[in-house]
Amino acid sequence: MNASSQDELINDILEYLVSHPQAADSADGVSRWWLARNARAPSQADVERALATLVERGLLRRVELPDGTVIYCCEASARH
């Protein structure tokens, strides 16, 4: 995925979070539900890279549940 496509994917995730600020999901859930209307159908690896970038930028929080599942949520909503 080129940088422009990665930026578009990141923007798609952020747009979803603007509409659903309390959303929290795994990378698979982000692909299936948050990006369901995305005609580009990004790969799981691309989604995981986008999520990692958003975590690095402080916009998403990565939370590991006791069973090892990793979920992502808006950093602001994670503080509540």
N, C-alpha and C positions, 0 to 999 in steps of 0.2 A: 504494500500500500504506500503510495507516495505521500509526501507531507501535506499536500492540499487535501487529499482524501481523508487523511488522519484528522486534520483540523475540522473537516466537515462532520466526521463521526463524533468528535469531541463536542462540537456545537449541537449535534442532534441529542446527545446525552444531556447536555446542559439545558436545552429547550424542554426536554421531558421533565427535568427537575424543577424548572420554573413552574410548570403546570401541576407537578406532583411533589411538592417540597418534602413530604414525609416518606417518600418512596425509599425502599431498601430492598436490595435483591442481590443474588449471586451474579457472576458474569454470564452464566447461561440465562438467567432470568432477564438480565438487561438485554441480551440478544433477542429473546423470545417476546418480551412484553414491551420494554421501553423503546426498542427499535423495530417493532413489528411492522410499522408502516414504511420503513426504510427500504426503498426499492433496490438499493445497492447490495443488500444482504451481506454485510461484512463478515469475515471469518471470525471464529472464536478468538484466534490469536490477535486479530486486529482490535476486537472489543477489549480484550484483556490489556493490550498496550494502551488503548485510550483511557481505560479506567486507571491504570498505573500512572499515566501522565496527570490525570486529574487529582489523584492522591498526592503526587509530588508537588503539585501546584497549590495544595491545601484546600481544594474545592470539594473533594470527596474524602470520606473516611472509610478505611478498610477495617472491617471487624471480623475476627475469627471466632466462630461460635464453638462451644465445647465439643461438638462432634467433628470439628475440623472444617466445616463449611465456612467459606469466606463470603461475606456480604459487603455491599457498598451502599453508602447513604450520604446524603448531603452533609457536609461538615457542620453547618449551622444547626441542623436538626439533630445531630448526634449529641449535641451539648445539652439537650433538654431531657 
